[in-house]
Amino acid sequence: MSALIGAAKAPEFPAEVVGVLSNRAAAPGLALAAAEGIATTSLAQSSFPSREGFEDAVTQILESWTVEIVCLAGFMRILTPKFTQHWAGRLINIHPSLLPDYRGLDTHARVLADARSVHGCTVHFVTPGLDEGPAILQAKVPVLPGDTPETLAARILVEEHRIYPEALRMLAAGEVAFNQ
């Protein structure tokens, strides 16, 4: 999220960060966004009787901010088909693997366990299936001898900070689109 906010500060960047919403009130990104003068709010999913009710409230907030593109950053929830279809083509996420390989959690440990020589990250459109939407951009990093999940994650994070703003720029500029 910090990389997206930083990129959007550039006058030529075709998108603006208008709000940051978290499902955790203590998320560090909320304080970062507030310090930048960006609207923030948090909603605990546990405050709602259903996932759909939570997502309806999220959509109401996003629409009140006149959001055009939703960028997930550390939002570790599986979203319902209703939500993903409402935001289809305007909902993107970053995942720490070269999708379609290693969907889900613990990607770095799984790559190491499989003795892969290359790992990376993917910015993709969000669809109802877990980490299966079309890729927008990917970045590769070598898996080095002695790598741990933590060292691998640190190298991938550098690439995530590089490609996520670029993917948002491409989407906002109309250079990429989601074709259902």
N, C-alpha and C positions, 0 to 999 in steps of 0.2 A: 504494500500500500504506500509506503514512503517513497518508493521509486516512481509510482504513478503520480503522486502529488508533486514530486520534484519535477518530473517531465512536463506536467501540465502548467507549470509556472512559466515555461518558455512562451513568449508571445506568438510564435508560429505554430505551437502545438494545437491540433484541431479539436481538442476536448478539454473540458474543465471538470475538476472534481467538485461537485456541488454538495456532496454529503457523504458521511461515513456512518454506517450502521453496523452494530455488532450484536451478537447474541450473548456476549459476555460484557457486563458493565465495567469490568476492570481491564478490558483489552487495551494494551498500550497505544494502539492506533487511534483510539478515541481522543486521548490527550494530545497526540501529535497533530491530528486533524484540527482540533479545537485551537491549538496554538497557531495554526495557519489561517484561522478565521473561517474554517469550513464547518458547516452544520454537522452535528453529531447526535446520535441517539443509540440507545441499546434496548433490546427486547429480549427477555428470557423466554425461551420456548416453553419452559415449565409453567409460565403464567397463562398458557393457553390450553384449552381442553383438547386440541388436536393440532397436528402439523399443519393442516389446511388453514386453521384459524390463525396460527402464527404467520404463515406465509401470506395470508390475506392482509394482515396488519403490516407486514414488511412491504408489500406492494403498495398499500395506501401511503406509507411514508415515502417510498421512492417516487411515486407519482406526485405527491405534494411538493417534492423537490424538483419536479419536472425532469426526472432522470431519463436519459435516452439510452444509455449503455450501462449495464451493471457488471462490475468487475469484482469477482470473488477473490478475496485475499485472506487466507487463513480461516475461512468460514467452513468449518468441518461438519457440515450437515448434508445428508442426502436430500435433495429437493424433489418435490412431487412433480409428476407430469403436468399437472395444472399450472404450477409456477413456471416450470421450464418452457412450456408451450406459450404461456402469456408473454414471456420475455424472449422467445425464440429469435435467434439472430442478433440479439442485443445483450446476451448473457454469456460472459466468458470467465474462464478460470485458468489458473496455472497449476500444473501438476508436476511433481518431481520425478518424472520418468519420461522415456521416449515412448509415448503412447503409440500404438495400443499395448505395448509391453508394460507390465507392472502397474495395472490399475489398482486403486485402493491404497492401503496404508503400508508403512514399513518398506518403502521401495528401495532405500539404500541398502538395508540389510539383506533384502531378497536378491538384489543385484550381486552383492558380494558373495552370498551363499551359492549363487549360480556361476561364480567365477567369470562374470562378463568382463570384457575389456573396455567397454564403452557404456556410459550412462548419460543422463541428461535431463532436460525438462521440456515441457510442452505447454504452450498456451492454446487452449481449445474452446470451441463453442460448447456450452453446456446443453445437454439433451437429457431426457429422462433416465437413460442408462448411466451407470457409474463410470465416469471418465471415458466415455465412448464417443463424445461429440467430435466433429471434424477438427483437425489441427489447423491452427493459424500459423504458428511458428514453432520451431524446435531448436534447441541448442544442445550440442554434445560436449561431454568432457571425458577424458580418459580415466579409467579406473587404474590407479597406481598401486604398485606393490606396497603393502603395509597400510593401505587405506582402511579406515574404519567407517561405520555409518556416519559418524560426526565429521570426519575430514572430507568425505565425499559430499555430504550435505552442504558443507561450507563452500566448496567449489561450485556446486550447482546453484547455490543461492546467488552467487555473483552473476551467473547467466540468467537466472530468473529476473533479477533486477534490470538486466539489459533487454531481454526480449519481451517482458510484459508491457512496458511502456510502448515499445515498437509495435506490438500487436494491437494495442489500443489505438495508437496513431493510425495504423492501417485501416482499422474498422471505422474509426471516426471520419477518416478522409474518403471512405468509400472504395478503398483499394482491395478490400476483401469483403465477402458477404457469405452468409449462411444460406445454403440452398437445401430446402427440406425435400 
